[in-house]
């Protein structure tokens, strides 16, 4: 894990799963609901829309909603997603770039770059690094 600039974070991890399976877990709503959010809508194509709903761990009455657009889509290789956290200002919006690099038939290096104005604050970067690290652990557990 490392931060690559004042407004971005980068995480890279090797997961014991083929790139096709890892990409599917990132784009198939039924799989996303097993590791990313409780309720998911995801249109897996460039220009597609998505919506993630997650119940707050500390207050089950609070639901966090992220909506956005798939700005880039390369099957089994790369996703670019524009994220908006409902109820937040535009400074909390982010661009997520996820790349899937096959290492062999059974292992894939996944890299996440998140760019957000809010990451100028070191605490925001730390929070996002920890959240994406947990997410990568969850997807690895699902697939490995």
C-alpha positions, 0 to 999 in steps of 0.5 A: 500500500502506498499513496502516490500523490496528495490526491490519490492512493494506490493499492496492489495485491496478488489474488489467487484467481484468474483475471476473468473471475476477479473481473467478474467479481468486480462487475457482477451484481450478485458477486459484488453483493458477496463482498462489496455492498448489501445491494448492488446495481451494476451495468458492466459496460462503458457508460453504464451506471452503478449503485451500491448500498451499504448499511453502516456498521455502527448504525443499522438505520443508516444506509450509505449509497454510492452511485456513479458511472463506468467511464472506462471498460476493458473486459477482464483488464481495466475499469474506470469508475466515477464515484459519488457518495450521496449526501456528500459534496463533490469534493468527496467524489472520486475516480477509481481505476482498477486494473487486472494483470494476469500473472499466470492462469491462476493468479492476478495482480489487481491494482486500485488507484483512487483519485479524490480531492478529499485525499489532500487530507492525510486522514482521508487517504488513510481511511480509504487505504484501510477500506480498500485493503479490507475490500481486497481481503474480502474479494480474495476470501471470496475467490481463493 
